Amino acid sequence: MRHITIGVMTDIRARIHWLMGLRLVLVTLLLGLSLIFHVTRGEQAKTFYALIIVTYAATIVYVVVLQKLTTPEAIARLAWAQIVVDLLLETILIGRTGGVESPFAVLYVMSVAVAGLVPRQHAALLTAGGCVTLFGALTNVQLYGLAESWGWLPQGRLSAAESLQTFGVYSLVFLVVGLLSGALVRQLQQADSVLREQACGLNRLRAFHESIVNSISSGVFTTDGEGRITSFNPAAQEVTGYSFEQVRGRPWTEVFNWHPVRPEAEVDSGVPAHERFEVECKRADGTRLVLGMTLAPLQEQGKQTGLVGVFKDLTQIRELEEEMRRKEWLATLGEMSAGMAHEIRNPLGALAGAMQMLRQDIPTDATSRRLMDIAVREASRLDAIVTAFLQYARPPALQLQTVDINTLLAEIVDLITHEAHARKGIAVATVLSDEPLTVRVDPDQMKQVCWNLAVNAFDAMPQGGRLTITAGRRQMELGNRQADIVEIAFHDSGVGIPKEHLEKIFLPFFTTKQHGSGLGLASVHRIIDLHGGWIKVDSREQEGTSIVVCLPQPADAGVRFWYERREPWKKF
C-alpha cells in the first residue's frame, strides 16, 4: 500500500507541475505580448504588470507549499486553490480589458481544459460552471453599468441582446469543453489504470520467471541470434566460476569450449536445434569442468531469436567413474600380476642361490667375477621389485591407532634429515602444529608414506634445495556440523613435474628415474586411499612441487566432495 500511495502522490505532483508550467507559459506569452502592444502605443498597462507579478509570485508560493505537502488530499486541495486563484485573476483581466467584449475570455476555456489535470471526478465540469458564473456576473455588471462609476468596468458597446448572445456562446463553449475534457480525462485515467495493472502484472510475471530461473539448481543461460550470452543464472555462475559481467556478450561456444562439426549455416548462427551433449571445458580458475548440456531454440512469435541452454556439473561423477575404472584396472592388474609375481619369485630365488654357489666355484678371473656379481645384484634387485609389487597389490590390513600426527612426524623427520645429510645441499625444515592433530591411522603405513614422499622430493632436487614439511588442521562448515581436515604437506624447490606427467605419477610402474620401480608414489596413493583420504598435487616446472596428504576426521565421502570442490589443485 505504501508503494501505491507513493505512486499516486508522484502522479499528482507531476500534474501540478504541468499546471504551474502551463500557467507560466500562458502568462508570459499572452500578457507579455499584450503588455508590449500597449506600451508601444503609449497606453497605460498597470493591470498587465500587476497580473504578471501576482502570477509569478503565486507560482513561487505554490512550489514552496507543494514541497511541504505529504498526502494526496492536501496536494489535490492545492490544485483546486490554484484553479480558483486563476479564475479570479482571469476575471480581473477580462473585466479590465472590455468585459464581455474582452479577447481574453478565451482564458476561461483554457482553465476548464487544464482543470482536467486535477485528480477528482467532474473537476473540469465544476470549473466550467465557475467560469459561467463569473463571466455571467461580469456580463450583468457591464450590461447594467453597476461598476461604471468606479471606472473599473466601463459600459459595454454591445446591446443587451448582443451581450447575452456572447455570454450564451461562451457559456456553451465552457460547458462543452468541460464535458469533453472530463470524459477525455476519465478515459485517460481508465487507460492509465489498465496500463498500470498490466505493467504490474508483467513485472510480477517477470519477477516470478526470474525467481524460478535463479532458484533452480541447474545452470541456465540464454543467447541472442548471434549466439552471444544475454543471461546467466546464479547456478551457472557458481558452476563455472564466471560472473554474468564476465560472460555477457561473449559467444557461448567460446565460454563452454564447444566446437563440434556442424553444418556451416548452424556454425554461423551459433543456434543449433534441440541437442543434448557432454562438453569438457574449464572453470574460471582453470580447473577441469565436465558439463551435461541441453540446448533448445529460443523463439518469439514463431521466430527463432536465440537459444536457451541448461547444464549440470558432471565433473565429480566423471572423476568418480574414472577413479572406479582405474581401481578396477588396478585390481585386475594386481590379481593377475600377483600370481605372476609368485611364479617369478620362486625360480628367481632358486636362480639367485645357484649363482651364489657358482660364484664360489668359478675361476678368479676378474671379468668372470664382475659379471657374476652383476647377475647376483640384479637378481636381488628384481626380487626387491617383485616383493614391493606384492605389497602394493595385496596391502596388509590397516592396524589403526589414535596418534598425534605431530609426534609421528617428529619420529620420521629424524630419519628424513639423516637421509638429507647424505645428499648434496639439501636442507629440511618442519613446521608442526601448536595443537594436537589426533587421527586414527596405521602409524607404520603413514611413516612409509612420509618416507616415500620425502625421498621423492630429494630425488627432484639433484642440485640441492629445501624440503619443508608442515602439518595443520582445517575446520569447515559442512551442512549443520563441523568437519576437520588434517593436512601433511611436503613442499620442495626441485625441478617440478611436467604437466603431461601429473596424471600418471600415482600409476604403478610409472617413473622418470633411471633406477626406480615406479611403485613408491603408487603405494603412497594406495595407503592414503585405504585411510579414506586423498592427495593434492601442485607443481610447476623449475619452481618446485607441493604434495599435500589430506585425512578427514572422520573419514567421510561428503567431506571429501565438499573439500575437493573448493580446492583448485589437482586431486588424486
C-alpha positions in Angstrom: 0.0 0.0 0.0 2.8 2.3 0.8 4.3 1.9 -2.7 0.8 2.6 -4.3 0.4 5.8 -2.2 3.8 7.0 -3.2 3.0 6.3 -6.9 -0.3 8.3 -6.6 1.4 11.2 -4.9 4.1 11.2 -7.6 1.5 11.3 -10.3 -0.4 14.2 -8.7 2.8 16.1 -8.2 3.6 15.7 -11.8 0.2 17.0 -12.8 0.5 20.1 -10.5 3.9 20.8 -12.1 2.3 20.7 -15.5 -0.4 23.1 -14.3 2.3 25.5 -13.0 4.4 25.3 -16.1 1.4 25.8 -18.4 0.3 28.8 -16.4 3.7 30.5 -16.7 3.8 29.9 -20.4 0.3 31.4 -21.0 1.0 34.4 -18.8 4.4 35.0 -20.4 3.0 34.8 -24.0 -0.4 36.4 -23.7 0.1 39.0 -21.1 3.7 39.7 -22.2 2.6 40.3 -25.8 -0.3 42.4 -24.7 2.0 44.4 -22.5 4.4 45.1 -25.3 1.4 46.1 -27.6 0.1 48.6 -25.1 3.5 50.0 -24.3 4.3 50.6 -27.9 1.0 52.5 -28.3 1.8 54.7 -25.3 -1.1 53.3 -23.2 -1.1 52.5 -19.5 -0.6 48.8 -18.7 -0.7 48.7 -15.0 -3.1 45.8 -15.0 -0.8 43.6 -17.1 2.2 44.4 -14.8 0.2 43.6 -11.7 -1.2 40.3 -13.1 2.2 39.1 -14.3 3.8 39.9 -10.9 1.0 38.2 -9.0 1.1 35.1 -11.2 4.8 34.6 -10.8 4.6 35.3 -7.1 1.8 32.9 -6.6 3.6 30.2 -8.6 6.6 30.6 -6.2 4.3 30.2 -3.3 2.7 27.1 -4.9 6.1 25.5 -5.4 7.2 26.1 -1.7 3.9 24.8 -0.4 3.9 21.8 -2.7 7.3 20.6 -1.2 5.8 20.5 2.3 2.6 18.6 1.4 2.8 14.8 2.1 -0.7 13.5 1.3 -2.6 13.2 -2.0 -5.6 15.0 -0.4 -3.5 18.0 0.5 -1.9 18.2 -2.9 -5.4 18.0 -4.6 -6.6 20.9 -2.4 -3.6 22.9 -3.5 -4.5 22.2 -7.2 -8.1 23.4 -6.5 -6.7 26.6 -4.9 -4.6 27.3 -7.9 -7.7 26.9 -10.2 -9.7 29.3 -8.1 -7.0 31.9 -8.0 -6.5 31.5 -11.8 -10.3 32.1 -12.4 -10.2 35.2 -10.2 -7.2 36.6 -11.9 -8.7 35.9 -15.3 -11.9 37.6 -14.3 -10.0 40.7 -13.3 -8.1 40.6 -16.6 -11.3 40.2 -18.6 -13.0 42.9 -16.7 -10.2 45.4 -17.2 -9.9 44.6 -21.0 -13.5 45.0 -22.1 -15.6 42.6 -20.1 -17.9 40.6 -22.3 -16.0 42.0 -25.3 -12.5 41.1 -24.0 -10.3 38.9 -26.2 -9.0 37.3 -23.0 -12.3 35.5 -22.3 -10.7 32.5 -24.1 -8.6 32.1 -20.9 -11.6 30.6 -19.2 -11.7 27.9 -21.9 -8.0 27.1 -21.2 -8.7 26.9 -17.4 -11.5 24.5 -18.0 -9.3 22.2 -20.1 -6.5 22.4 -17.6 -8.8 21.6 -14.7 -8.9 18.0 -16.0 -5.4 17.6 -14.6 -6.9 17.6 -11.1 -7.4 14.0 -9.8 -11.1 14.5 -8.9 -14.2 13.5 -10.8 -16.1 16.3 -12.7 -13.3 18.8 -12.0 -13.5 20.2 -15.5 -17.3 20.5 -15.4 -17.2 22.2 -12.0 -14.6 24.6 -13.3 -16.8 25.3 -16.4 -19.7 26.1 -14.0 -17.5 28.5 -12.1 -16.4 30.2 -15.4 -20.1 30.6 -16.5 -20.9 32.1 -13.1 -18.0 34.6 -13.1 -18.5 35.5 -16.8 -22.2 36.0 -16.2 -21.5 38.3 -13.3 -19.2 40.4 -15.4 -21.8 40.5 -18.2 -24.5 41.7 -15.8 -22.3 44.3 -14.2 -21.2 45.6 -17.5 -24.7 45.4 -19.1 -26.4 47.4 -16.3 -23.4 49.7 -15.6 -23.2 48.8 -12.0 -19.4 49.4 -11.8 -19.2 52.3 -14.3 -18.9 54.9 -11.5 -15.8 53.2 -10.3 -14.1 53.5 -13.6 -13.1 49.8 -13.4 -15.6 48.2 -15.8 -16.9 50.7 -18.3 -20.3 50.5 -20.1 -20.1 48.0 -23.0 -20.7 48.9 -26.6 -22.8 45.9 -27.3 -26.5 45.9 -26.9 -28.2 43.8 -24.3 -29.2 41.1 -26.9 -25.6 41.0 -28.2 -24.2 40.8 -24.7 -26.5 37.9 -23.8 -25.7 36.2 -27.1 -22.0 36.5 -26.4 -22.5 35.3 -22.9 -24.5 32.3 -24.1 -22.0 31.3 -26.7 -19.1 31.5 -24.3 -21.1 29.6 -21.6 -21.9 26.9 -24.1 -18.2 26.6 -25.0 -17.2 26.4 -21.4 -19.7 23.6 -20.7 -18.9 21.6 -23.8 -15.2 21.9 -23.1 -15.8 20.9 -19.5 -17.8 17.8 -20.6 -15.4 16.8 -23.3 -12.4 17.4 -21.0 -13.9 15.4 -18.2 -14.8 12.5 -20.5 -11.4 12.5 -22.0 -9.7 12.7 -18.6 -11.8 9.7 -17.4 -10.8 7.7 -20.4 -7.2 8.6 -20.0 -7.4 7.6 -16.3 -9.0 4.3 -17.1 -6.4 3.6 -19.8 -3.7 4.6 -17.3 -5.1 2.3 -14.7 -5.3 -0.6 -17.1 -1.7 0.1 -18.2 -0.5 0.3 -14.6 -2.2 -3.0 -13.8 -0.7 -4.6 -16.9 2.7 -3.2 -16.1 2.4 -4.5 -12.5 1.3 -7.9 -13.8 4.1 -8.0 -16.3 6.6 -7.0 -13.6 5.3 -9.7 -11.3 5.4 -12.3 -14.1 8.9 -11.3 -15.0 10.0 -11.4 -11.3 8.3 -14.8 -11.0 10.2 -16.2 -14.0 13.4 -14.7 -12.8 12.9 -16.2 -9.4 12.3 -19.6 -11.0 15.4 -19.4 -13.2 17.5 -18.1 -10.3 16.2 -20.8 -7.9 16.8 -23.9 -9.9 20.0 -25.9 -9.3 20.9 -26.3 -12.9 22.9 -23.7 -14.8 20.8 -21.8 -17.3 21.9 -19.3 -20.0 20.3 -17.6 -23.0 21.8 -16.0 -26.1 20.8 -13.7 -28.9 20.5 -14.7 -32.5 24.3 -14.4 -32.9 25.0 -16.8 -30.1 26.1 -14.2 -27.6 25.2 -14.7 -23.9 22.4 -12.5 -22.7 21.6 -14.1 -19.3 23.5 -16.3 -16.8 21.7 -17.5 -13.7 23.3 -17.9 -10.3 23.7 -21.6 -10.6 25.6 -21.2 -13.8 27.9 -18.6 -12.2 28.5 -21.0 -9.3 29.3 -24.0 -11.5 31.6 -22.1 -14.0 33.1 -19.6 -11.6 32.3 -16.8 -14.1 30.1 -13.8 -13.1 27.5 -12.6 -15.5 29.5 -9.5 -16.3 32.5 -11.7 -17.4 30.4 -13.7 -19.9 27.9 -11.0 -21.1 28.1 -10.6 -24.8 30.6 -13.4 -25.3 29.8 -16.3 -27.7 28.6 -19.3 -25.7 30.7 -21.7 -27.7 33.8 -19.8 -26.5 32.7 -19.8 -22.9 31.9 -23.6 -22.9 34.6 -24.6 -25.4 32.1 -26.2 -27.7 33.4 -26.8 -31.2 31.5 -29.7 -32.9 31.4 -30.5 -36.5 28.1 -28.9 -37.8 26.7 -27.5 -41.0 28.2 -24.1 -41.9 24.8 -22.4 -41.5 24.5 -23.5 -37.9 28.1 -22.6 -37.1 27.5 -19.1 -38.4 24.3 -18.6 -36.5 25.5 -20.3 -33.3 22.0 -21.6 -32.7 21.6 -25.3 -33.1 18.4 -27.3 -32.9 17.4 -29.3 -29.8 20.6 -31.1 -28.8 22.0 -32.9 -25.8 25.7 -33.4 -25.4 28.5 -33.5 -22.9 31.3 -30.9 -23.1 34.6 -30.6 -21.3 35.8 -27.1 -20.6 37.4 -25.1 -17.7 36.2 -23.1 -14.8 37.3 -19.5 -14.3 40.2 -20.8 -12.1 41.4 -23.1 -14.9 40.3 -26.4 -13.3 38.6 -29.1 -15.3 34.8 -28.9 -15.8 32.6 -31.5 -17.4 29.0 -30.4 -18.2 26.0 -32.3 -19.4 24.2 -29.7 -21.6 20.8 -29.4 -23.3 20.3 -26.7 -25.9 17.0 -25.6 -27.4 16.0 -22.7 -29.7 14.6 -19.6 -28.1 11.6 -18.5 -30.0 9.5 -15.3 -30.1 6.2 -15.2 -32.1 7.3 -18.3 -34.0 10.6 -16.8 -35.0 13.9 -18.1 -33.6 15.8 -15.3 -31.8 18.4 -17.2 -29.9 18.9 -20.3 -27.7 18.5 -21.4 -24.2 21.0 -23.8 -22.6 20.5 -25.9 -19.4 23.5 -27.7 -17.9 24.6 -29.8 -15.0 28.0 -30.2 -13.4 29.1 -33.8 -14.1 32.8 -33.3 -13.1 32.5 -35.2 -9.9 30.6 -38.0 -11.5 33.1 -38.4 -14.3 36.0 -38.2 -11.9 34.4 -40.9 -9.8 33.8 -43.0 -12.9 37.4 -42.6 -13.9 38.6 -43.5 -10.4 36.4 -46.6 -10.4 37.7 -47.7 -13.8 41.3 -47.0 -12.6 40.7 -49.0 -9.4 39.1 -51.9 -11.3 42.0 -51.9 -13.7 44.5 -51.8 -10.9 42.6 -54.5 -9.0 42.6 -56.8 -12.1 46.2 -56.0 -12.8 47.1 -56.7 -9.2 45.4 -60.0 -9.1 47.0 -61.1 -12.4 50.4 -59.8 -11.6 50.4 -61.1 -8.1 50.0 -64.6 -9.4 52.7 -64.0 -12.0 55.0 -62.5 -9.3 54.7 -65.6 -7.2 55.6 -67.7 -10.2 58.5 -65.5 -10.9 59.7 -65.2 -7.4 60.2 -68.9 -6.8 62.5 -69.6 -9.7 64.2 -66.3 -9.2 65.1 -67.3 -5.7 66.5 -70.6 -6.9 68.4 -68.8 -9.7 70.0 -66.4 -7.2 71.0 -69.2 -4.9 72.6 -71.1 -7.7 74.6 -68.1 -8.8 75.8 -67.6 -5.3 77.2 -71.1 -5.3 78.6 -70.8 -8.8 80.4 -67.7 -7.8 82.4 -69.7 -5.2 83.5 -72.2 -7.8 84.3 -70.0 -10.8 87.9 -69.1 -11.6 89.3 -66.0 -10.1 89.1 -64.3 -13.4 88.3 -60.7 -12.7 85.9 -60.4 -15.6 84.0 -63.5 -14.7 83.7 -62.5 -11.1 82.5 -59.0 -12.1 79.8 -60.5 -14.4 78.7 -62.9 -11.7 78.4 -60.0 -9.2 76.2 -58.1 -11.6 74.0 -61.1 -12.1 73.6 -61.6 -8.4 72.9 -57.9 -7.7 70.3 -57.7 -10.5 68.6 -60.8 -9.3 68.4 -59.3 -5.8 67.1 -56.1 -7.3 64.5 -57.9 -9.3 63.4 -59.8 -6.1 63.0 -56.5 -4.3 60.8 -55.2 -7.1 58.7 -58.3 -7.0 58.4 -58.0 -3.2 57.4 -54.3 -3.4 54.8 -55.1 -6.1 53.3 -57.9 -4.0 53.0 -55.5 -1.1 51.2 -53.0 -3.3 48.9 -55.5 -5.0 47.9 -57.1 -1.7 48.4 -54.5 1.1 48.1 -55.8 4.6 45.1 -54.8 6.7 45.5 -51.5 8.5 46.4 -51.5 12.2 44.6 -48.3 13.1 45.6 -46.4 16.2 44.8 -43.0 17.6 48.0 -41.0 17.2 49.2 -37.4 17.1 50.5 -36.5 13.6 53.0 -34.1 15.3 54.5 -37.0 17.2 54.5 -39.3 14.2 56.3 -36.7 12.0 58.8 -35.9 14.7 59.9 -39.6 14.7 60.1 -39.9 10.9 61.8 -36.5 10.4 64.9 -37.7 12.2 65.3 -40.4 9.5 64.5 -38.0 6.7 67.0 -35.5 8.0 69.7 -38.2 8.2 68.9 -39.1 4.6 69.1 -35.4 3.5 72.6 -35.1 5.0 73.7 -37.9 2.7 72.5 -35.8 -0.3 74.2 -32.8 -1.8 73.0 -29.4 -0.5 69.6 -30.4 0.8 68.0 -28.8 3.9 64.9 -30.0 5.7 62.6 -27.7 7.7 59.5 -28.7 9.7 56.5 -26.6 10.8 54.3 -28.6 13.1 51.0 -27.5 14.6 50.7 -25.9 18.0 47.7 -28.1 18.8 47.5 -31.9 18.8 46.5 -33.4 15.4 44.8 -36.6 16.6 43.8 -39.0 13.9 43.2 -42.7 13.5 45.8 -44.1 11.2 48.2 -47.0 10.8 51.5 -45.5 12.2 53.8 -47.8 10.2 52.0 -47.2 6.9 51.9 -43.4 7.5 55.6 -43.4 8.2 56.1 -45.2 4.9 54.0 -42.5 3.2 56.1 -39.7 4.7 59.4 -41.5 3.9 58.4 -42.1 0.2 57.3 -38.5 -0.3 60.5 -37.1 1.3 62.8 -39.4 -0.8 60.8 -38.5 -3.9 61.3 -34.8 -3.1 65.1 -35.4 -2.6 65.3 -37.0 -6.0 63.6 -34.0 -7.5 66.5 -31.7 -6.2 69.7 -33.2 -7.6 71.5 -29.9 -7.3 70.3 -29.3 -3.8 67.3 -27.4 -2.4 64.9 -27.2 0.5 62.2 -29.5 1.7 59.6 -28.1 4.0 57.3 -30.4 5.9 54.2 -28.8 7.5 51.2 -30.2 9.5 48.0 -28.4 10.3 44.2 -28.7 10.6 41.4 -27.1 8.7 37.9 -26.7 10.1 35.0 -26.1 7.8 31.2 -25.9 7.9 29.5 -28.9 6.2 25.8 -28.8 6.5 24.9 -28.4 10.1 28.2 -29.7 11.5 31.9 -29.1 11.7 34.3 -31.1 9.6 38.0 -31.4 10.4 40.8 -32.0 7.8 44.3 -32.9 8.9 46.9 -32.0 6.3 50.5 -33.1 5.9 52.3 -31.1 3.3 55.7 -31.6 1.5 57.0 -28.6 -0.3 60.2 -28.9 -2.3 62.1 -26.5 -4.5 63.0 -29.1 -7.1 62.6 -29.3 -10.9 58.9 -29.8 -10.8 56.7 -32.3 -12.6 55.9 -31.8 -16.3 52.2 -31.2 -16.9 51.8 -34.2 -19.1 53.1 -36.4 -16.2 50.7 -35.1 -13.5 48.0 -37.6 -14.4 50.4 -40.6 -14.2 52.6 -40.1 -11.2 50.5 -42.4 -9.0 50.2 -45.2 -11.5 52.2 -48.4 -10.8 55.5 -48.7 -12.6 55.4 -45.1 -13.9 58.7 -43.5 -13.2 61.1 -40.9 -14.8 64.1 -42.1 -12.7 66.9 -44.2 -14.1 66.8 -46.6 -11.1 63.2 -46.8 -9.8 60.4 -49.3 -9.7 57.6 -46.8 -10.1 55.8 -48.2 -7.0 56.7 -45.6 -4.4 54.1 -43.0 -5.2 51.6 -45.7 -6.2 52.0 -47.2 -2.7 51.5 -43.8 -1.1 48.3 -43.3 -3.1 47.0 -46.8 -2.1 47.7 -46.3 1.6 46.1 -42.8 1.8 43.1 -44.2 -0.2 42.8 -47.0 2.4 42.7 -44.4 5.1 39.8 -42.6 3.4 41.9 -39.6 2.5 43.2 -38.1 -0.7 46.3 -36.3 -2.1 46.6 -32.9 -3.7 49.4 -32.0 -6.1 50.5 -28.6 -7.3 53.7 -28.5 -9.4 55.3 -26.1 -11.8 58.4 -26.9 -13.8 61.6 -25.4 -12.3 59.6 -23.9 -9.5 59.0 -26.9 -7.2 56.3 -29.3 -6.1 53.7 -29.3 -3.3 52.1 -32.6 -2.3 49.5 -32.5 0.5 48.1 -35.5 2.2 44.5 -34.9 3.4 43.0 -37.0 6.2 39.4 -36.2 7.0 38.2 -36.9 10.5 36.0 -38.8 10.5 36.7 -40.3 7.1 33.6 -39.0 5.2 32.9 -39.0 1.5 30.8 -35.9 2.0 33.7 -34.1 3.5 35.9 -35.2 0.6 33.5 -34.0 -2.0 33.0 -30.6 -0.3 36.7 -30.1 0.1 37.6 -31.0 -3.4 35.0 -28.6 -4.8 36.8 -25.7 -3.1 40.4 -26.5 -3.9 41.9 -25.6 -7.3 44.7 -28.2 -7.0 44.8 -31.5 -8.8 43.3 -34.2 -6.6 44.2 -37.9 -6.5 
